[in-house]
Amino acid sequence: MPEKQTALSVFAALLFAVSFAIMLLWVNPKLLSFAKMDKEVGPDGNIILKRPKPFVLAFSEWLTVFLQVFGLSLAAIAFYLI
């Protein structure tokens, strides 16, 4: 039984780490200005708005999805072991 308690404590700590990582991901200060676009003036005078190359919002969303899938997998394994 103590082995089972230890394993469940490890899974609980891992799940807490995943949820804490998601929380830290969404308090990124770069997300405050994700909607600002770069303005370029073309040779004919047209103004072109370009999105920054590392798009922070999309990166944060995809990383959140992958972390949630990882957390759900850990939770499924932990429930299987109970």
C-alpha positions in Angstrom: 0.0 0.0 0.0 2.7 2.6 0.7 4.0 2.1 -2.8 0.6 3.0 -4.1 0.5 6.1 -2.0 3.9 7.2 -3.1 3.0 6.7 -6.8 -0.2 8.7 -6.3 1.7 11.5 -4.6 4.1 11.6 -7.5 1.2 11.8 -10.0 -0.4 14.5 -7.9 2.8 16.5 -7.9 3.2 16.1 -11.6 -0.4 17.2 -12.2 0.1 20.2 -10.0 3.3 21.1 -12.0 1.3 20.9 -15.3 -1.4 23.1 -14.0 1.1 25.6 -12.5 2.9 25.7 -15.9 -0.4 26.5 -17.7 -1.1 29.3 -15.2 2.4 30.8 -15.7 2.0 30.5 -19.4 -1.1 32.7 -19.4 0.4 35.5 -17.2 3.1 36.1 -19.9 3.5 39.9 -20.1 4.0 39.6 -23.9 0.3 38.6 -24.2 -0.7 42.2 -23.3 0.6 43.4 -26.7 -0.1 40.4 -28.9 -2.4 42.4 -31.2 0.1 45.0 -32.2 1.1 44.6 -35.8 4.2 45.8 -37.6 3.6 48.5 -40.2 5.6 48.6 -43.4 5.3 51.1 -46.2 5.7 49.6 -49.7 7.5 51.2 -52.6 4.2 52.5 -54.0 3.1 54.1 -50.8 0.8 51.3 -49.6 0.8 50.5 -45.9 1.1 46.8 -45.2 0.4 45.5 -41.7 2.3 42.3 -40.8 1.8 40.1 -37.8 5.0 39.5 -35.8 6.8 36.3 -36.6 6.7 34.6 -33.2 3.0 35.0 -32.6 2.8 34.8 -28.8 -1.0 34.1 -28.5 -1.0 31.2 -30.9 2.1 29.7 -29.3 0.6 30.0 -25.9 -2.7 28.4 -27.0 -0.9 25.4 -28.6 1.4 24.9 -25.6 -1.7 25.0 -23.4 -3.4 22.3 -25.5 -0.4 20.1 -25.4 0.0 20.6 -21.6 -3.6 19.8 -21.0 -3.4 16.6 -23.1 -0.3 15.6 -21.1 -2.1 16.3 -17.8 -5.2 14.3 -18.9 -2.9 11.4 -19.8 -1.2 11.6 -16.4 -4.6 11.7 -14.7 -5.8 8.7 -16.7 -2.8 6.7 -15.8 -3.2 7.7 -12.1 -6.9 6.6 -12.1 -5.9 3.3 -13.8 -3.4 2.6 -11.0 -5.9 3.3 -8.2 
